[in-house]
């Protein structure tokens, strides 16, 4: 069996797997690392010598688990992992998880104190050349909710929660959670709805009092390429109040990535024009999505959007028509 030959790299991979705090059968760990059971046992012994409390279960169904709730030695991060965490904390400092902004700033300050100078330069360079688009409505999620859902997804454990539908009605839902998906400033849970016997997406800002049942389940096959693709499909099928139909006087490839954050799709008309469709419940939101593209366009509908934009145009004209002081 040929696996990772560098013992340090192999032990870091082993530690990464164990830090999920799930039970790993020895055979599965050996297969993941492409090493023999004997080498795995030696690596486990080395981790214990370094202070990592690894429990072992012997026998044919034996395996390993990292003790929960123990004081662990400092976590080792490579350069890319350290930069990724720092960037993630910067994003979280202005994110959509309630109460996490101040915590993220404190954690980021501690991390940057111990980052080598070369990594601090990488993080600060990324900060100076990126600007967040904070136009979307802010709907915050409690960190405890996110943690409970993430752990239930990881451990394949059934969940119950109260869920408020679009019409305002609430009901208790029992689900088999699959994945969490972040779309812009919104979070979604992809799960198998036990009572409806079908896959569903749940907006986390409408979800309350999540609790695990203690019952495990065998994961099902998601009817999509991945959870993100499933959420995209679900969002497209949700009825919305308005659908903007616009011809843009630019090639489709020039605006495809820019309309996606607004939930828009584009289709080429010819080499110089494309047809865009964008759905939403807010006329100002749709108008902003069109205006921020900064290109000539023809609005085909809906009439309510056309009337709203004409009113906005009039207010803008009136506002800029003031004669300069002279």
C-alpha positions as CSV (number, residue, x, y, z in Angstrom):
1,X,0.0,0.0,0.0
2,X,1.4,3.4,-1.0
3,X,0.2,6.5,0.7
4,X,1.6,9.8,2.0
5,X,5.3,9.1,2.6
6,X,6.0,12.3,4.7
7,X,5.1,11.4,8.3
8,X,4.3,15.1,9.2
9,X,2.0,15.6,6.3
10,X,0.3,12.3,6.9
11,X,-0.3,13.1,10.6
12,X,-1.7,16.5,9.8
13,X,-4.2,14.7,7.4
14,X,-5.0,12.2,10.2
15,X,-5.5,15.0,12.7
16,X,-7.8,16.9,10.3
17,X,-10.0,13.8,10.0
18,X,-10.1,13.1,13.7
19,X,-11.0,16.7,14.6
20,X,-14.4,16.2,13.1
21,X,-15.1,14.4,16.4
22,X,-16.8,11.6,14.7
23,X,-16.0,7.9,15.1
24,X,-13.6,6.6,12.4
25,X,-13.4,2.9,11.8
26,X,-9.7,1.9,11.5
27,X,-10.2,0.4,8.1
28,X,-11.7,3.6,6.8
29,X,-8.9,5.7,8.1
30,X,-6.3,3.4,6.6
31,X,-8.1,3.6,3.3
32,X,-8.4,7.4,3.4
33,X,-4.7,7.8,4.2
34,X,-3.6,4.9,2.0
35,X,-1.5,3.4,4.7
36,X,-1.4,0.0,6.5
37,X,-3.2,-0.5,9.9
38,X,0.2,-0.9,11.5
39,X,1.3,2.5,10.2
40,X,-2.0,4.0,11.4
41,X,-1.5,2.7,14.9
42,X,2.0,4.2,15.0
43,X,0.6,7.6,13.8
44,X,-2.1,7.5,16.5
45,X,0.6,6.8,19.1
46,X,2.6,9.8,17.9
47,X,-0.5,12.0,18.2
48,X,-1.0,10.9,21.8
49,X,2.6,11.7,22.6
50,X,1.9,15.2,21.3
51,X,-1.0,15.5,23.7
52,X,-4.0,14.7,21.5
53,X,-6.4,12.4,23.4
54,X,-7.4,9.8,20.9
55,X,-9.7,7.0,22.1
56,X,-9.4,3.6,20.5
57,X,-11.9,0.7,20.2
58,X,-10.5,-2.7,19.5
59,X,-11.9,-5.6,17.5
60,X,-13.2,-6.1,14.0
61,X,-15.4,-3.0,14.2
62,X,-12.7,-1.0,16.1
63,X,-11.7,2.5,15.3
64,X,-10.7,5.9,16.7
65,X,-12.2,9.1,18.0
66,X,-10.8,12.3,19.3
67,X,-12.2,13.0,22.8
68,X,-14.8,15.8,22.9
69,X,-14.4,18.6,25.4
70,X,-10.7,18.1,26.0
71,X,-8.1,20.8,26.1
72,X,-6.2,20.3,22.8
73,X,-2.7,21.5,21.8
74,X,-2.5,24.5,19.5
75,X,-4.0,23.8,16.1
76,X,-1.5,23.7,13.3
77,X,-2.3,25.6,10.1
78,X,-0.5,25.8,6.8
79,X,-0.1,29.1,5.0
80,X,-3.2,28.8,2.8
81,X,-5.4,27.7,5.8
82,X,-4.3,30.6,7.9
83,X,-5.0,33.1,5.1
84,X,-8.4,31.5,4.5
85,X,-9.4,31.8,8.1
86,X,-8.3,35.4,8.3
87,X,-10.3,36.3,5.2
88,X,-13.3,34.4,6.5
89,X,-13.2,36.3,9.8
90,X,-13.0,39.6,7.9
91,X,-16.1,38.6,6.0
92,X,-17.9,37.4,9.1
93,X,-17.2,40.7,10.8
94,X,-19.7,42.3,8.4
95,X,-21.8,39.2,7.8
96,X,-25.3,37.9,8.3
97,X,-24.8,35.9,11.5
98,X,-26.3,37.7,14.5
99,X,-23.8,38.8,17.2
100,X,-20.8,37.3,15.4
101,X,-19.3,40.6,14.1
102,X,-17.6,41.6,17.4
103,X,-16.5,38.1,18.1
104,X,-15.0,37.8,14.6
105,X,-13.1,41.1,15.0
106,X,-11.6,39.9,18.3
107,X,-10.6,36.5,16.8
108,X,-9.1,38.3,13.8
109,X,-7.0,40.6,16.0
110,X,-5.6,37.5,17.9
111,X,-4.9,35.7,14.6
112,X,-3.2,38.6,12.9
113,X,-0.9,39.0,16.0
114,X,0.6,35.6,15.4
115,X,0.6,35.6,11.6
116,X,4.0,35.8,9.9
117,X,4.6,39.1,8.1
118,X,4.4,37.4,4.7
119,X,0.9,36.1,5.5
120,X,-0.3,39.5,7.0
121,X,0.7,41.1,3.7
122,X,-1.4,38.6,1.8
123,X,-4.4,39.2,4.0
124,X,-4.1,43.0,3.9
125,X,-3.6,43.0,0.1
126,X,-6.8,41.1,-0.4
127,X,-8.6,43.5,2.0
128,X,-7.5,46.6,0.1
129,X,-8.5,45.4,-3.3
130,X,-12.0,44.0,-2.5
131,X,-15.2,45.9,-1.7
132,X,-18.3,44.1,-0.4
133,X,-21.7,44.9,-2.0
134,X,-23.9,45.5,1.0
135,X,-27.1,46.3,-0.9
136,X,-29.0,43.1,-0.1
137,X,-31.5,43.1,2.8
138,X,-29.9,42.0,6.1
139,X,-31.4,39.0,7.7
140,X,-29.3,37.7,10.6
141,X,-29.0,34.2,11.9
142,X,-28.2,33.2,15.5
143,X,-24.8,31.5,15.8
144,X,-26.4,28.7,18.0
145,X,-28.8,27.9,15.2
146,X,-26.1,27.6,12.6
147,X,-24.0,25.4,14.9
148,X,-26.9,23.0,15.7
149,X,-27.7,22.7,12.0
150,X,-24.1,22.2,10.9
151,X,-23.5,19.5,13.6
152,X,-26.7,17.7,12.6
153,X,-25.6,17.7,8.9
154,X,-22.2,16.4,9.9
155,X,-23.6,13.6,12.2
156,X,-26.5,12.6,10.0
157,X,-28.9,13.3,12.9
158,X,-32.6,14.1,12.5
159,X,-33.8,17.6,13.3
160,X,-37.0,19.3,14.3
161,X,-37.7,23.0,14.2
162,X,-40.5,25.6,13.8
163,X,-40.7,27.0,10.3
164,X,-42.5,30.1,9.1
165,X,-43.7,29.8,5.5
166,X,-44.0,32.6,3.0
167,X,-47.7,33.2,4.0
168,X,-46.7,33.7,7.6
169,X,-48.1,30.4,8.9
170,X,-45.8,28.3,11.2
171,X,-45.5,24.6,11.6
172,X,-43.1,22.0,13.2
173,X,-40.9,20.3,10.6
174,X,-39.0,17.1,11.0
175,X,-36.1,16.7,8.5
176,X,-33.0,14.8,7.7
177,X,-30.4,17.6,7.2
178,X,-28.0,17.4,4.3
179,X,-26.1,20.7,3.8
180,X,-26.1,24.4,4.6
181,X,-25.8,26.8,1.7
182,X,-25.0,30.5,1.8
183,X,-26.5,32.6,-1.0
184,X,-25.4,36.2,-0.8
185,X,-26.5,37.3,2.7
186,X,-29.0,34.5,3.1
187,X,-28.6,30.9,4.5
188,X,-30.5,27.9,3.4
189,X,-30.8,24.3,4.8
190,X,-31.1,21.5,2.3
191,X,-32.9,18.6,3.9
192,X,-35.2,15.6,3.3
193,X,-38.6,16.5,4.8
194,X,-39.7,13.4,6.7
195,X,-43.5,14.1,6.6
196,X,-43.6,15.3,3.0
197,X,-41.2,12.6,1.8
198,X,-39.4,15.0,-0.5
199,X,-36.3,17.3,-0.6
200,X,-36.8,20.8,0.6
201,X,-34.9,24.1,1.1
202,X,-35.5,26.1,4.3
203,X,-34.5,29.7,4.8
204,X,-32.7,29.9,8.2
205,X,-34.1,33.4,9.0
206,X,-37.5,31.7,9.1
207,X,-36.4,28.8,11.2
208,X,-36.7,28.7,15.0
209,X,-35.9,26.4,17.9
210,X,-33.9,23.7,16.1
211,X,-33.4,20.6,18.2
212,X,-31.8,17.3,17.4
213,X,-33.8,14.1,18.0
214,X,-30.9,11.7,18.7
215,X,-32.1,9.5,15.8
216,X,-29.5,8.9,13.1
217,X,-30.4,8.3,9.4
218,X,-28.7,6.9,6.3
219,X,-27.9,9.8,4.0
220,X,-30.0,9.9,0.8
221,X,-28.9,10.8,-2.7
222,X,-29.6,14.4,-3.5
223,X,-31.4,14.9,-6.8
224,X,-28.9,17.5,-8.0
225,X,-25.2,17.9,-8.7
226,X,-24.7,19.3,-5.3
227,X,-26.5,21.3,-2.5
228,X,-25.8,24.7,-4.1
229,X,-27.3,23.5,-7.4
230,X,-30.3,22.3,-5.6
231,X,-30.8,25.6,-3.9
232,X,-30.5,27.4,-7.2
233,X,-33.2,25.2,-8.7
234,X,-35.5,25.7,-5.7
235,X,-35.1,29.5,-5.8
236,X,-36.0,29.6,-9.5
237,X,-39.2,27.7,-8.8
238,X,-40.4,30.0,-6.1
239,X,-43.2,32.3,-7.3
240,X,-42.3,36.0,-7.1
241,X,-44.3,39.1,-7.5
242,X,-42.5,40.6,-10.4
243,X,-40.3,39.4,-13.3
244,X,-38.3,42.0,-15.2
245,X,-37.8,41.3,-18.9
246,X,-35.0,43.4,-20.3
247,X,-32.9,43.5,-23.5
248,X,-29.3,44.6,-22.6
249,X,-27.1,46.2,-25.3
250,X,-24.1,44.2,-24.3
251,X,-22.9,40.6,-25.0
252,X,-24.3,38.0,-22.7
253,X,-20.8,37.0,-21.4
254,X,-20.1,40.6,-20.4
255,X,-22.9,40.7,-17.8
256,X,-23.6,37.0,-16.8
257,X,-21.6,37.1,-13.6
258,X,-22.9,40.6,-12.7
259,X,-26.6,39.7,-12.8
260,X,-26.2,36.4,-10.9
261,X,-26.2,38.1,-7.4
262,X,-29.5,39.7,-8.3
263,X,-31.0,36.3,-9.2
264,X,-30.9,37.2,-12.9
265,X,-30.3,35.0,-16.0
266,X,-29.1,36.1,-19.5
267,X,-29.5,34.6,-22.9
268,X,-27.7,35.8,-26.0
269,X,-29.8,37.5,-28.7
270,X,-26.8,38.2,-31.0
271,X,-23.2,39.1,-30.6
272,X,-24.0,42.6,-29.2
273,X,-27.3,42.0,-27.2
274,X,-28.7,39.7,-24.7
275,X,-32.1,39.1,-23.0
276,X,-32.1,39.3,-19.2
277,X,-34.8,38.0,-16.8
278,X,-34.7,38.9,-13.1
279,X,-37.4,38.1,-10.5
280,X,-38.1,39.7,-7.2
281,X,-40.8,41.1,-4.9
282,X,-39.2,44.6,-4.7
283,X,-39.4,47.1,-7.5
284,X,-36.5,49.2,-6.1
285,X,-34.4,46.0,-5.9
286,X,-35.1,45.1,-9.6
287,X,-34.4,48.7,-10.7
288,X,-31.1,48.7,-8.8
289,X,-30.1,45.4,-10.4
290,X,-30.7,46.9,-13.9
291,X,-29.1,50.2,-13.2
292,X,-25.9,48.8,-11.7
293,X,-25.2,47.0,-15.0
294,X,-24.3,50.4,-16.5
295,X,-25.4,49.6,-20.0
296,X,-28.1,50.7,-22.5
297,X,-31.3,48.6,-22.2
298,X,-34.9,48.2,-23.2
299,X,-37.4,47.3,-20.5
300,X,-40.2,45.0,-21.8
301,X,-42.0,44.6,-18.5
302,X,-43.6,44.5,-16.1
303,X,-45.4,47.8,-16.4
304,X,-45.2,48.4,-12.6
305,X,-41.4,48.4,-12.9
306,X,-41.5,50.8,-15.9
307,X,-43.7,53.2,-14.0
308,X,-41.4,53.0,-10.9
309,X,-38.3,53.7,-12.9
310,X,-39.9,56.7,-14.7
311,X,-40.8,58.2,-11.3
312,X,-37.2,57.6,-10.2
313,X,-35.9,59.2,-13.4
314,X,-38.1,62.3,-12.7
315,X,-36.8,62.6,-9.1
316,X,-33.2,62.3,-10.3
317,X,-33.8,65.0,-13.0
318,X,-35.3,67.3,-10.4
319,X,-32.5,66.7,-8.0
320,X,-29.7,67.4,-10.4
321,X,-31.4,70.3,-12.1
322,X,-30.4,72.8,-9.3
323,X,-28.3,75.6,-10.8
324,X,-24.7,75.6,-9.4
325,X,-23.9,78.6,-7.3
326,X,-22.1,81.2,-9.3
